[in-house]
Amino acid sequence: MSRKTSGKRGGPGPATIGIHAGSPEPVSGAPVVLPVVQSATFFGGTGEPASQLLYSRHGNNPNQALVGEKMAALEGAEEGLLLSSGMSAIAMTILAALPEGGHVVSSRHLYGATRALLEDELPKRGITTTLIEPESKADWEGALTPRTGVLFLEVPTNPTLRVFDPRVPAEIARDREILLAVDATFASPVNIRFADLGVGAVIHSATKYLGGHSDLVAGVVSGSSGLIERVRGMMKLYGPAPDPHTAWLLDRGLKTLQMRVAQHNQNAMELANWFLGRQGVAEVHYPGLPGHPDYDIASEIMAGFGGMLSIELEGGGPAADAFAAGLELALLAPSLGGVETLVSQPRHTSHIHFSETMRVDLGIPDGFVRISVGLEDVEDLMADFGRALAGS
Ligand SMILES: *Cc1c(COP(=O)(O)O)cnc(C)c1O
């Protein structure tokens, strides 16, 4: 048994949930922290229902189950399921929700691997996708077919930090009884609780903010019990289960999620304002800036504007390369959401397989630099970025 901590209105707040939800009962002599249960299998198989059999590929090892329960409480969803990566969470959710020959309508603003999954991989399995610009209800409706079973959206978008309103596709999904899945990685459950906005499947790359220390790869999906059972069914067959130690590390990360994200929000907001109008900086993309195209929506649905920010340098690719080379504190690496500030150029990382024309069309011209603002003292980051800008 575990301590139930619900994220429902009037219940405990996200900091409390992050620390306590799913933790073991406080029985005298029991450990305060659930140890890593490094066991593939568990005693059983003596006539109990199949759903009660524990096996680590089924995602019900105690460490995996604890994280699932904590995530469900953080999201305000019925159930959560931990998988081995963000990509496996996305892939298993889409496969679980679609019939043979199913169709997806997705925002075209996607993480590179998600786009490749939808455009290149799933069509080989008979699943097709129509990519849209998700500005209005008409944009979504115009792409629906009788076989559409999933609407897919990423908020905020990587790396352009657009904030599209999930309530628009949520209404369509509800009316048609299909699934709206949202990749909520950039927001984290601290900044947006998507289930409250009508989203059926809330997906995270737990590799990022949830883990928070750039030391694990995992993914999570939260939603109704029915959906999670179907995704678990896919996980049992395809096998992307996380190992117990990863689940344990992730739980440790979740205990400080609220505090970390609050500080990421603050550091990024200060840095975004600092970059505005600096010499050599053509654009600053941050949803907390009043000049951002989605500032109004972001202000409405986000508790904080997040730790991700992007800039465009006037000198294009060469300026961005020089800027990156001039950094001493901020580190050059893909990925995001860790305690250390990470800088990357999408044209060298997530969008490396896109042509320059496609990148420009997506709002990622050469000279575009993505910054995952970490938890260092923000003055130190400003000094580092100031030096790098001066040399770019
Ligand atoms: C990193 C990321 C993913 C993929 O997650 P992995 O854990 O690396 O599989 C998916 N979506 C977004 C927005 C990401 O940032």
The ligand as a Gaussian input file, in Angstrom:
#p B3LYP/6-31G(d) Opt

LIG

0 1
 C       13.476000      14.940000     -25.557000
 C       12.104000      15.081000     -26.082000
 C       11.395000      13.969000     -26.550000
 C       12.002000      12.594000     -26.580000
 O       12.298000      12.142000     -25.301000
 P       13.386000      10.988000     -24.980000
 O       13.258000      10.818000     -23.517000
 O       14.715000      11.500000     -25.439000
 O       12.952000       9.793000     -25.764000
 C       10.115000      14.173000     -27.005000
 N        9.558000      15.393000     -27.025000
 C       10.213000      16.491000     -26.604000
 C        9.539000      17.802000     -26.642000
 C       11.517000      16.374000     -26.124000
 O       12.158000      17.451000     -25.699000

